[in-house]
Every structure is written in C-alpha cells, then in structure tokens.
C-alpha cells in the first residue's frame, strides 16, 4: 500500500504529466480531430451558430468524448468538463433525496439550468443528471455565463443542454466491477427508438465523518456515519421520429436506494432510509418552417421510509411530487441583414408533500408526530422573449435580447425583466472576441416558499434572486489547436439562504449577496494521429455576504482540468484529471484540495464488438466532494465491459 504522501506525490505527477507533457511535442495532421472550434451549437442563441460566431463561452462534448471519462451517466461524465466544479453526496452522483449532485459554474451553486433538447429539467430547483445514461446522448452543449434571457430561471451560472440521438445504434452493453453491474440495450426499428438501462451497486463504506446526532439512539446522543446501501437504477427512453420535423420522446427513470446511519465505533446500523425516486419526462417537438414548437411534461415522485433501530415499530415516511407542464414556441426570420427571433413560454408547476415524522429528542420522547401535508400548491409562469442580431460592419455584430417573465400564484405574483447586450467581432478567419452583459434571475422553489415541518418554516414572501453578469472573451483556432479565454464578473442580490429563526427551526430568506470575479483559460490540441490533449484553468474569488456583514469566501479559487487522449488502430485510452484547490467549506474553514483522476481504455475487437476497462478515483483519494457537510469520494473502483453492435 502506498503511503498517503506518496499518493499525493503520484497524483501531482500524473496530473502535471497529463496536462503539461504534450506541450513539447510536434503537432501533426490528424485524421479525426478530437477538437474542432468551428463546430455548430444550437443552445447559446437558440438557433444554429458556429462557435467562433457566438458571443459566449461554449464547449461541446460528443458522446464519444463523454464515454471516455469512464462514466455511465451524464452527471459523472461532466465532472471533468472545463470549468465545472462537481459536487456529489453518493456513488456515481446518486442523489440523497433532495440533496443532489451539482455542476457548479462560476461559483454559482444554485445557478445551473439543465435541459434535454432545449426543455428545462430542473424541478423545485433540482436536477437529477445521474438518471440520464450516456446511451441516450448525442452531445452536450455547455454555455457558461447567465442564460436567463433566452431560457428563464435557474440559469445564473450557465446552461447545460443535453441533445439526444435521433437515430440509435442497435447495441448491447454489459459491464461489471468492484462497485456493481451495468446493462444497457439500444434499438432502432424504423422510426422508433428504444434505450433500456439497468445498474446495480452494493453498499458503500462510510462516506461521511463521524457526527453527533441527538435524535438517533435509545437514550442519548449517538455518533454516526452515513453510507449508501444497495442501489438499483432503471431507465427507459422511447422515441418516435414521425418525419424530419416532428419527434416524440418519453423518458422514465427509477432509482431505489438506501441511506444508512451506522454507529461510528461499532458500525452497527442505527437508522435506515429507503428511497424510491421516479421521474417521467415527455416532450413533443415540431418544426414548421421558421417555427419551432415544443410541448413538455416533467414529473418526479420521491417516497422515502425511515426506521430507527431503537424504535422499529415507529417508522416515519414522506412523499413528495413535483410536476411541470407547458409549451414553448419560437420563430426566427431575417429582415435584410438583420436576424430576429421571438418566442413565448407558458408552464404550470405543481408541488405537494405529505409526511409523518418522528419528533422529540432521543429516548422515550421520540414519537411519531401527526401526519402533515403541504399543498397541493401551484403557480403559472408566462414569458415572452426576443432577440435582434444586427451587423455593425463586415466583421462585427450587435445582439440585443430581452425577456419578460411573470410568475402568478395564490401567494402572490412576481415579475422579472432581463435585458442582454452582446457583441461579436471576427478578428480573422480563425479567431474572434466578444462581450456579453446582462441581467438574470432565479425564482424561489416551492419547498422554500411553502414547506412547513417541525424543522422548517415556509416563507411565501420570497423574492427572486437577481444577478448581473459581465463577460469579455477571446477564441482562436490555430492548426490542430484551439484557445478559449474568458474574463467574467457576477453580482447577485437577494441570494436565498436557510436562516436559523429559533432554537429548532430554520427558514429560507433573501439574506445574502454573492459576487465573483475570475478568468478562465482552456487550450486543446491534436498533437499527432495518436495523441491529443486538453487543459483548462480557472482562477476566481467567489464571495458571499450575510446581511450587513463582511464579505466571506466560499467554494474554491483555483481549478485545473486536463485530459490526455490516445488513439491507435483498435486501441484508445484517456486519462482525465481535475484539481480544485484553495477551498473553503460553508463555514469558511479551509478544505483540502480535490483531485479526481479517471482512466479509460477501450479495444475494438472487430467492427461489431468493443471491450473497455475503467478505473475511477485512480489515486484512491478520500476527497471531500461537497461544500457543506463532508461527503467523501468512493475508494478506487474498477469496471470491465463489452459493447456489441448488431
């Protein structure tokens, strides 16, 4: 076994080697370039546009690139994406009820909007990317910086748009390893497509530090650690392509898992939570000339059931349901040299929760309280948005955008107006620079506004968070390489935070401010027909202020990401690493750097079959993967599998 300091040295050497060694190599013409600046994106401006002509920091990842991270789902695949800080509480990004994995951009913890084919997936302020298997994905577009003008709430830090495959490849994948098994099958039969996935993994070791819990135990305070028990996941995608312009898609995802509280010294089970998490998503898209119409429905139901060992006859439970139904229509047209876009969105959101919880302190005083019910509550959101793209000269364009949002509910109405101004200038055929300034917002979620319990007090008077974002960027494609540089500034007011209002209860309030100033740089290069690499660095200073207090640090200041890729004949491999340093936790205390490293290797046996081997957490580090309570990364794990196409 390596000593901890030896592991750290090895980690540094591998990361540095992965990121820096290729700089001295001589670039050669590549048969299949890994990086291509002039690829088209559809997310940043809501219509197809080449990267160099788009005034935003954009990165597009193909499904092949994502799979080379060794991940099985979108959440895990993006933890090595440029400039994304990945937080997770459970194995492979598994959610812990409403505590979910996060993909944080530019330090804004609750500012990432996740979409599938342009339809928002955030429910009650959360997204569950670990429920989306990579077999469904064609590519992922990541736009850093505020996207509220075109896409609405939740997009203060950035937008992630997952674009699924229109035509599927017939294939079967079987994999197994130290953490469990994975099975998937994709089928295309004429206009119909089908993807099925199933995975299982067993109980993890302890993933938290020992912490005192006054409510669990027969007589007094018990020191406990958390772990995840057996976890099963099932996913299903059904889609039908009526013609080139109309597609219907249905997604189903189900996670069954346990969260176990074990006594820190003896490892005896003192409490077990069983979770059943089901999500349904349906969307119909129709294009008619310059028009694009989408009708969508998303629903998530989370049921959980908890039993304390000391009180086996007093089970507590909770059931919550979040749903969204709506449509979005937009039209794009040209008027002379100008390009215009206009659209509208309407959606209905509902939320309800029923629960029966144990109350009181440890010992005989712990008894089941009365059944409580929050909701059903509902609210309607209406928005109109528009964009005017005007050429200033042969090289420069001015883009003006705006959005007017209205949220109407029985507890009150909220409005938000968001303007945005952007410019893009082509310096030459291979480079451009841009500016981007705008206002964005984040609507408070249902739980914060309406949920009451023995620990939380509802606050229906919450206001939206408001952010102002500024960005100056530069892009360049040179031979087989590409540069991206972005200088950004973010200021958020009325930031939502849970505030202690009594000895036993908390309430969400518009209590904080947030700011961040930083620079992001990335470079990707195809070195030869066999080797390519990518590196990125981000240096920023995220800070928050409580009420009239002092500015305090949050998250981390330094992030480095790198990958080294190899392709030769039937063999391919990728070494991925991400360093997140100069960190502090939610209490402002120093937290050690995080350095996940993954290795992926694949060998194509023939035209029909490919073997692969993945190592997760190659350095076997016990990194803390969260900003608040300490949750640790799983130990090093291995996965071996085979994909067969037919």
KEDO-243606 format. One line per 2 residues: their letters; for each residue x negated, y negated, z of C-alpha. Coordinates in steps of 0.5 Angstrom, whole numbers, padded with zeros to 4 digits. Each point is the difference from the previous one (the first is absolute). Layout:
REM residues N
A	X:Y:Z ~ ... .
END
This chain:
REM residues 646
XX	0000:0000:0000 ~ -0002:-0007:-0002 .
XX	-0001:-0005:0006 ~ 0005:-0006:0000 .
XX	-0006:-0005:-0002 ~ -0002:0005:-0006 .
XX	0007:0000:-0002 ~ 0000:-0008:0000 .
XX	-0007:0000:-0004 ~ 0002:0005:-0005 .
XX	0007:-0004:-0001 ~ -0004:-0006:-0001 .
XX	-0005:0003:-0005 ~ 0006:0003:-0004 .
XX	0004:-0006:-0001 ~ -0006:-0004:-0002 .
XX	-0002:0005:-0004 ~ 0006:0001:-0003 .
XX	0001:-0008:-0001 ~ -0007:-0002:-0002 .
XX	-0004:0005:-0003 ~ 0003:0000:-0007 .
XX	-0002:-0008:-0001 ~ -0007:0002:-0003 .
XX	0003:0005:-0005 ~ 0000:-0002:-0007 .
XX	0007:0000:-0003 ~ 0002:0004:-0006 .
XX	0006:0000:-0005 ~ 0006:0004:0004 .
XX	0005:0005:-0004 ~ 0005:-0001:0005 .
XX	-0001:-0007:0004 ~ 0002:0001:0007 .
XX	0001:-0007:0001 ~ 0004:-0005:-0005 .
XX	0001:-0007:0001 ~ 0005:-0001:-0006 .
XX	0005:0005:0003 ~ 0007:-0002:0000 .
XX	0004:-0002:0006 ~ 0008:-0001:0001 .
XX	0000:-0002:0007 ~ -0003:-0007:0001 .
XX	0004:-0004:-0004 ~ 0006:0005:-0001 .
XX	-0002:0002:-0007 ~ -0006:0003:-0004 .
XX	-0006:-0004:0000 ~ -0007:0001:-0001 .
XX	-0005:0000:0007 ~ -0004:-0006:-0003 .
XX	0006:-0004:-0002 ~ 0003:0001:0007 .
XX	-0001:-0005:0006 ~ 0000:0005:0006 .
XX	-0005:0005:0003 ~ 0002:0006:-0003 .
XX	-0002:0007:0000 ~ 0003:0006:-0004 .
XX	-0001:0007:0002 ~ 0001:0006:-0004 .
XX	0003:0007:0003 ~ -0007:0003:-0002 .
XX	-0004:-0005:0004 ~ 0005:0000:0006 .
XX	0000:0008:0000 ~ -0008:0000:0000 .
XX	0001:-0003:0007 ~ 0002:0007:0002 .
XX	0006:-0003:0003 ~ 0007:0004:-0001 .
XX	0005:-0007:0001 ~ 0000:-0007:-0002 .
XX	-0002:-0002:0007 ~ -0006:0004:0001 .
XX	-0002:-0002:-0008 ~ 0000:-0007:0001 .
XX	-0005:0000:0007 ~ -0006:-0001:-0005 .
XX	0003:-0005:-0004 ~ -0003:-0007:-0001 .
XX	0001:-0005:0006 ~ 0005:0004:0003 .
XX	0000:0002:0008 ~ 0003:0006:0001 .
XX	0004:0002:0007 ~ 0002:0007:0002 .
XX	0003:0003:0006 ~ 0001:0007:-0002 .
XX	-0003:0005:-0005 ~ 0000:-0002:-0008 .
XX	0003:-0006:0002 ~ 0006:0003:0004 .
XX	0005:-0005:0003 ~ 0002:0001:0007 .
XX	0007:-0002:0000 ~ 0000:-0008:-0002 .
XX	-0008:0000:0001 ~ -0002:0001:-0007 .
XX	-0007:0000:-0004 ~ -0001:-0007:-0002 .
XX	-0004:-0003:-0006 ~ -0002:-0007:0002 .
XX	-0002:-0005:-0005 ~ -0004:-0007:0002 .
XX	0001:0002:0007 ~ 0008:-0001:0000 .
XX	0002:0006:0004 ~ 0008:0000:-0002 .
XX	-0001:-0003:-0007 ~ -0001:0005:-0005 .
XX	0006:0002:-0005 ~ 0000:0007:-0002 .
XX	0004:0001:-0007 ~ 0002:0006:-0004 .
XX	0001:-0002:-0008 ~ 0001:-0007:0003 .
XX	0005:0002:0005 ~ -0002:-0002:0007 .
XX	0000:0006:0005 ~ -0001:-0004:0007 .
XX	0006:0002:0004 ~ 0000:-0004:0007 .
XX	-0007:-0003:-0001 ~ -0003:0007:-0001 .
XX	-0002:0004:-0006 ~ -0002:0008:0000 .
XX	-0005:0001:-0005 ~ -0002:0006:0003 .
XX	0006:0003:-0003 ~ -0002:-0001:-0007 .
XX	-0004:0005:-0003 ~ -0005:-0001:-0006 .
XX	0003:0005:-0005 ~ 0006:-0006:-0001 .
XX	-0005:-0005:-0001 ~ -0003:-0003:-0007 .
XX	-0003:-0006:0003 ~ 0000:-0005:0006 .
XX	-0001:-0008:-0001 ~ -0002:-0004:0006 .
XX	0000:-0007:0000 ~ -0003:-0004:0006 .
XX	0003:-0006:0002 ~ 0007:-0002:0001 .
XX	0005:0002:-0005 ~ 0007:-0002:0004 .
XX	0002:-0005:-0006 ~ 0001:0006:-0005 .
XX	0001:0006:0005 ~ 0003:-0003:0006 .
XX	-0001:0001:0008 ~ -0006:0004:0002 .
XX	-0005:-0002:-0005 ~ -0004:-0005:0004 .
XX	-0006:0004:0000 ~ 0000:0004:-0007 .
XX	0005:0004:-0004 ~ -0002:0008:-0002 .
XX	0004:0002:-0006 ~ 0000:0008:-0001 .
XX	0002:0002:-0007 ~ 0003:0007:-0001 .
XX	-0001:0004:-0006 ~ 0005:0000:-0006 .
XX	-0002:0007:-0002 ~ -0003:0005:0004 .
XX	-0005:0006:-0001 ~ 0002:0007:0002 .
XX	-0005:0002:0005 ~ 0000:0004:0007 .
XX	-0005:-0002:0005 ~ -0002:0004:0006 .
XX	-0005:-0002:0006 ~ -0001:0002:0007 .
XX	-0006:-0002:0005 ~ -0001:-0002:0007 .
XX	0006:-0004:0001 ~ 0005:0004:-0004 .
XX	0003:0001:-0006 ~ 0003:-0004:-0006 .
XX	0004:0003:-0006 ~ 0003:-0004:-0006 .
XX	0003:0001:-0007 ~ 0002:-0005:-0005 .
XX	0004:0002:-0006 ~ 0002:-0004:-0006 .
XX	0006:0003:-0004 ~ 0002:-0004:-0006 .
XX	0003:-0007:0003 ~ 0000:0003:0007 .
XX	-0006:0000:0005 ~ -0001:0003:0007 .
XX	-0005:0000:0005 ~ 0000:0004:0007 .
XX	-0005:0000:0005 ~ -0001:0003:0007 .
XX	-0005:0000:0005 ~ -0001:0002:0007 .
XX	-0006:-0001:0005 ~ 0000:0002:0007 .
XX	-0001:-0003:0007 ~ -0006:-0005:0000 .
XX	-0005:-0001:0006 ~ 0001:-0007:0004 .
XX	0001:-0006:-0004 ~ 0000:-0005:0006 .
XX	-0004:-0002:0006 ~ 0003:0002:0007 .
XX	0005:-0005:0002 ~ 0004:0000:0007 .
XX	0008:0001:-0001 ~ 0004:-0002:0006 .
XX	0006:0003:-0004 ~ -0002:0007:-0001 .
XX	-0001:0005:0005 ~ 0003:0004:0006 .
XX	-0002:-0005:0006 ~ -0004:-0006:-0003 .
XX	-0005:-0003:-0005 ~ -0003:0005:-0005 .
XX	-0006:-0001:-0004 ~ 0002:0003:-0007 .
XX	-0003:0000:-0007 ~ 0004:0001:-0007 .
XX	-0001:0005:-0005 ~ 0005:0002:-0006 .
XX	0003:0007:0000 ~ 0002:0004:-0006 .
XX	0002:-0005:-0006 ~ 0004:0002:-0007 .
XX	0001:-0004:-0006 ~ 0004:0001:-0006 .
XX	0001:-0005:-0005 ~ 0004:0000:-0007 .
XX	0000:-0004:-0006 ~ 0006:0001:-0005 .
XX	0000:-0005:-0006 ~ 0003:0000:-0007 .
XX	-0002:-0005:-0006 ~ 0006:-0001:-0004 .
XX	-0004:-0004:-0005 ~ -0006:-0004:0000 .
XX	0004:-0006:0003 ~ 0004:0004:0006 .
XX	-0002:0004:0005 ~ 0003:0003:0007 .
XX	-0004:0002:0005 ~ 0001:0003:0007 .
XX	-0005:0002:0006 ~ 0001:0004:0006 .
XX	-0005:0000:0006 ~ 0001:0004:0006 .
XX	-0005:0000:0006 ~ 0000:0005:0006 .
XX	-0005:-0001:0005 ~ -0001:0000:0008 .
XX	-0004:-0005:0004 ~ -0002:0003:0007 .
XX	-0003:-0003:0006 ~ -0005:0004:0004 .
XX	-0003:-0001:0007 ~ -0007:-0003:-0001 .
XX	-0003:0005:0004 ~ 0003:0007:0000 .
XX	0003:-0001:-0008 ~ 0007:0002:0003 .
XX	0006:-0002:-0004 ~ 0004:-0005:0004 .
XX	0004:-0003:-0006 ~ 0002:0002:-0007 .
XX	0004:-0004:-0005 ~ 0003:0003:-0006 .
XX	0001:-0005:-0006 ~ 0004:0001:-0006 .
XX	-0001:-0005:-0006 ~ 0004:0000:-0006 .
XX	-0001:-0005:-0006 ~ 0004:-0001:-0006 .
XX	-0001:-0004:-0006 ~ 0004:-0001:-0006 .
XX	-0001:-0005:-0006 ~ 0002:-0001:-0007 .
XX	-0004:-0005:-0005 ~ 0003:-0002:-0006 .
XX	-0004:-0005:-0005 ~ 0004:-0003:-0006 .
XX	-0004:-0005:-0004 ~ -0003:-0005:0005 .
XX	0004:0002:0005 ~ -0002:0005:0006 .
XX	0006:0002:0005 ~ -0001:0005:0006 .
XX	0005:0003:0005 ~ -0003:0003:0006 .
XX	0002:0003:0007 ~ -0005:0002:0005 .
XX	0002:0003:0007 ~ -0004:0003:0006 .
XX	0002:0004:0006 ~ -0004:0001:0006 .
XX	0002:0005:0005 ~ -0004:0002:0006 .
XX	0001:0004:0006 ~ -0005:0000:0006 .
XX	0000:0005:0006 ~ -0005:-0001:0006 .
XX	-0003:0006:0003 ~ 0002:-0002:0007 .
XX	0008:-0002:-0002 ~ 0001:0006:-0005 .
XX	0008:-0001:0001 ~ 0000:-0007:-0001 .
XX	-0002:-0001:-0008 ~ 0000:-0007:-0003 .
XX	0001:-0002:-0007 ~ 0001:-0005:-0005 .
XX	0003:-0001:-0007 ~ -0001:-0006:-0005 .
XX	0002:-0001:-0007 ~ -0003:-0006:-0005 .
XX	0003:-0001:-0007 ~ 0000:-0005:-0006 .
XX	0004:0000:-0006 ~ -0001:-0005:-0005 .
XX	-0002:-0002:-0007 ~ -0005:-0005:-0004 .
XX	0001:-0003:-0007 ~ -0005:-0004:-0003 .
XX	-0001:-0003:-0007 ~ -0007:-0002:-0004 .
XX	0000:-0004:-0006 ~ -0004:-0005:-0004 .
XX	0001:-0007:-0002 ~ -0005:-0003:-0004 .
XX	-0007:0001:0003 ~ 0004:0001:0007 .
XX	0001:0007:0003 ~ 0006:0000:0005 .
XX	0003:0005:0005 ~ 0006:-0001:0004 .
XX	0004:0005:0005 ~ 0004:0002:0006 .
XX	0000:0005:0005 ~ 0006:0002:0005 .
XX	0000:0005:0005 ~ 0004:0003:0006 .
XX	-0004:0002:0006 ~ 0003:0004:0006 .
XX	-0003:0003:0007 ~ 0002:0004:0005 .
XX	-0003:0003:0006 ~ 0003:0005:0006 .
XX	-0004:0002:0005 ~ 0000:0004:0007 .
XX	-0006:-0002:0004 ~ -0003:0002:0007 .
XX	0000:-0006:0005 ~ -0004:-0001:0006 .
XX	-0007:0002:0003 ~ -0003:0006:0001 .
XX	0003:0006:0004 ~ 0007:0001:0002 .
XX	0002:-0007:-0002 ~ -0001:0002:-0007 .
XX	0007:0001:-0003 ~ 0004:-0001:-0007 .
XX	0003:-0006:-0001 ~ 0006:-0002:-0003 .
XX	0001:0001:-0008 ~ -0002:-0007:-0003 .
XX	0002:-0002:-0007 ~ -0003:-0006:-0004 .
XX	0004:-0001:-0007 ~ 0002:0001:-0005 .
XX	-0003:-0007:-0002 ~ 0000:-0002:-0007 .
XX	-0003:-0006:-0004 ~ 0000:-0002:-0007 .
XX	-0006:-0003:-0004 ~ 0001:-0004:-0006 .
XX	-0006:-0003:-0004 ~ -0001:-0004:-0007 .
XX	-0007:-0001:-0002 ~ -0003:-0003:-0007 .
XX	-0007:-0001:-0003 ~ -0003:-0004:-0005 .
XX	-0006:0001:-0004 ~ -0003:-0006:-0004 .
XX	-0006:0000:-0004 ~ -0004:-0006:0002 .
XX	-0005:0001:-0005 ~ -0004:0005:-0004 .
XX	-0003:0003:0006 ~ 0005:-0002:0006 .
XX	0007:0002:0002 ~ 0004:-0003:0006 .
XX	0005:0004:0003 ~ 0006:-0002:0005 .
XX	0004:0004:0003 ~ 0005:0000:0006 .
XX	0005:0004:0004 ~ 0006:-0002:0004 .
XX	0002:0005:0005 ~ 0007:0001:0004 .
XX	0001:0005:0006 ~ 0007:0000:0002 .
XX	0002:0004:0007 ~ 0005:0000:0005 .
XX	-0005:-0003:0005 ~ -0002:-0006:-0005 .
XX	-0003:-0002:-0007 ~ -0007:-0001:-0002 .
XX	-0003:-0003:-0006 ~ -0007:-0001:-0003 .
XX	-0002:-0004:-0006 ~ -0007:0003:-0002 .
XX	-0004:-0004:-0006 ~ -0006:0002:-0003 .
XX	-0005:-0003:-0005 ~ -0006:0004:-0004 .
XX	-0005:-0002:-0005 ~ -0004:0005:-0004 .
XX	-0006:-0002:-0005 ~ -0003:0005:-0004 .
XX	-0008:-0002:0000 ~ -0001:0004:-0006 .
XX	0002:0007:-0002 ~ -0003:0004:0006 .
XX	0002:-0005:0006 ~ 0005:-0005:0003 .
XX	0001:-0004:0006 ~ 0007:-0001:0003 .
XX	0003:-0004:0006 ~ 0006:0002:0004 .
XX	0004:-0004:0005 ~ 0007:0002:0003 .
XX	0005:0001:0006 ~ 0002:0007:0002 .
XX	0005:0002:0006 ~ 0001:0007:0004 .
XX	0008:0001:0002 ~ 0000:0003:0007 .
XX	0002:0007:0000 ~ 0006:0003:0003 .
XX	-0003:0003:0006 ~ -0003:-0007:0003 .
XX	0007:-0003:-0001 ~ 0005:0005:0002 .
XX	-0003:0006:0004 ~ 0001:0000:0008 .
XX	-0002:0005:0004 ~ -0003:0001:0008 .
XX	-0007:-0003:-0003 ~ 0002:-0005:-0006 .
XX	0005:-0006:0000 ~ 0003:-0002:-0007 .
XX	-0001:-0007:-0003 ~ 0005:-0001:-0006 .
XX	-0003:-0007:0000 ~ -0007:0002:-0003 .
XX	-0002:-0005:-0006 ~ -0004:0003:-0006 .
XX	-0008:0000:0000 ~ -0003:-0006:-0004 .
XX	-0006:0001:-0004 ~ -0004:-0005:-0004 .
XX	-0005:0004:-0005 ~ -0006:-0003:-0004 .
XX	-0005:0003:-0004 ~ -0006:-0001:-0005 .
XX	-0002:0006:-0004 ~ -0005:0002:-0006 .
XX	0000:0006:-0004 ~ -0005:0003:-0005 .
XX	-0001:0006:-0004 ~ -0007:0001:-0003 .
XX	-0002:0006:-0004 ~ 0002:0006:0005 .
XX	0001:-0004:0006 ~ 0005:-0005:0003 .
XX	0000:-0005:0005 ~ 0005:-0003:0005 .
XX	-0001:-0006:0004 ~ 0006:-0003:0005 .
XX	0000:-0005:0005 ~ 0006:-0001:0004 .
XX	0004:-0003:0006 ~ 0006:0002:0003 .
XX	0004:-0004:0005 ~ 0006:0003:0004 .
XX	0005:-0003:0004 ~ 0006:0002:0005 .
XX	-0004:0007:0000 ~ 0004:0006:0003 .
XX	-0003:0003:0007 ~ 0003:0004:0005 .
XX	0000:-0004:0007 ~ 0001:0002:0007 .
XX	0006:-0003:0003 ~ 0001:0004:0006 .
XX	-0004:0005:0004 ~ 0003:0005:-0004 .
XX	0003:-0003:-0007 ~ -0003:-0003:-0006 .
XX	0003:-0004:-0006 ~ -0002:-0002:-0007 .
XX	-0001:-0007:0000 ~ -0003:-0005:-0005 .
XX	-0006:-0001:0004 ~ -0006:0000:-0004 .
XX	-0004:-0003:-0005 ~ -0005:0003:-0005 .
XX	-0006:-0002:-0004 ~ -0005:0003:-0004 .
XX	-0006:-0003:-0005 ~ -0004:0005:-0004 .
XX	-0004:0002:-0006 ~ 0001:0007:-0004 .
XX	-0005:0003:-0005 ~ 0000:0006:-0004 .
XX	-0004:0003:-0005 ~ 0001:0006:-0004 .
XX	-0005:0003:-0006 ~ 0000:0006:-0004 .
XX	-0008:0002:0000 ~ 0000:0006:-0005 .
XX	0004:0005:-0003 ~ 0000:0004:0007 .
XX	0000:-0006:0006 ~ 0004:-0006:0001 .
XX	0001:-0003:0007 ~ 0004:-0006:0003 .
XX	-0002:-0004:0006 ~ 0004:-0006:0004 .
XX	-0001:-0004:0005 ~ 0005:-0005:0004 .
XX	-0002:-0005:0006 ~ 0005:-0004:0003 .
XX	0002:-0002:0007 ~ 0008:0002:0002 .
XX	0002:-0004:0006 ~ 0007:-0001:0004 .
XX	0002:-0005:0005 ~ 0006:0001:0005 .
XX	0004:-0006:0001 ~ -0004:-0005:0002 .
XX	-0006:0004:0002 ~ -0007:0001:-0003 .
XX	-0002:0003:-0007 ~ -0002:0007:0001 .
XX	-0003:0005:-0004 ~ 0004:0006:-0003 .
XX	-0002:0007:-0004 ~ -0007:-0001:-0003 .
XX	-0004:-0005:-0004 ~ -0004:0005:-0005 .
XX	0002:0005:-0005 ~ -0004:0004:-0005 .
XX	0002:0005:-0004 ~ -0003:0005:-0005 .
XX	0000:0006:-0005 ~ -0005:0004:-0004 .
XX	0003:0004:-0005 ~ -0003:0006:-0004 .
XX	0003:0003:-0007 ~ -0004:0005:-0004 .
XX	0004:0005:-0004 ~ 0004:0004:0004 .
XX	-0002:-0003:0007 ~ 0002:-0006:0003 .
XX	-0001:-0003:0007 ~ 0001:-0006:0004 .
XX	-0003:-0003:0007 ~ 0004:-0005:0003 .
XX	-0001:-0005:0006 ~ 0003:-0005:0003 .
XX	-0003:-0005:0006 ~ 0004:-0004:0004 .
XX	-0004:-0004:0006 ~ -0001:-0006:0004 .
XX	0007:0003:0003 ~ 0004:-0002:0006 .
XX	0007:0003:0003 ~ 0006:-0003:0001 .
XX	-0002:-0003:0007 ~ -0006:-0003:-0003 .
XX	-0005:0005:0002 ~ -0006:0003:-0004 .
XX	0002:0006:-0004 ~ -0006:0004:-0003 .
XX	0000:0000:-0008 ~ 0004:0006:-0004 .
XX	-0004:0004:-0006 ~ 0004:0005:-0003 .
XX	-0003:0004:-0005 ~ 0003:0005:-0005 .
XX	-0003:0005:-0005 ~ 0004:0003:-0006 .
XX	-0003:0005:-0005 ~ 0004:0003:-0006 .
XX	-0002:0005:-0005 ~ 0004:0001:-0006 .
XX	0000:0008:-0001 ~ 0004:-0001:-0007 .
XX	0005:-0004:-0004 ~ 0005:0002:0005 .
XX	-0003:0001:0007 ~ -0004:-0004:0005 .
XX	-0003:0001:0006 ~ -0001:-0005:0005 .
XX	-0003:-0001:0007 ~ 0001:-0006:0005 .
XX	-0004:-0002:0006 ~ 0004:-0005:0005 .
XX	-0004:-0004:0005 ~ -0007:0003:-0003 .
XX	-0004:-0003:0006 ~ 0005:0002:0005 .
XX	0001:-0006:0004 ~ 0005:-0002:0005 .
XX	0002:-0006:-0003 ~ 0006:-0004:0003 .
XX	0005:-0001:-0005 ~ 0004:-0005:0003 .
XX	0000:-0008:0002 ~ 0004:0001:0007 .
XX	0000:0007:0004 ~ -0005:0004:-0002 .
XX	0001:0006:-0005 ~ -0006:0004:-0003 .
XX	-0001:0003:-0007 ~ 0000:0007:0000 .
XX	-0006:0004:0000 ~ -0004:0002:-0006 .
XX	0005:0005:-0005 ~ -0001:0004:-0006 .
XX	0005:0001:-0006 ~ 0000:0005:-0005 .
XX	0005:0001:-0006 ~ 0001:0001:-0007 .
XX	0005:-0003:-0005 ~ 0002:0004:-0006 .
XX	0004:-0003:-0006 ~ 0005:0003:-0005 .
END
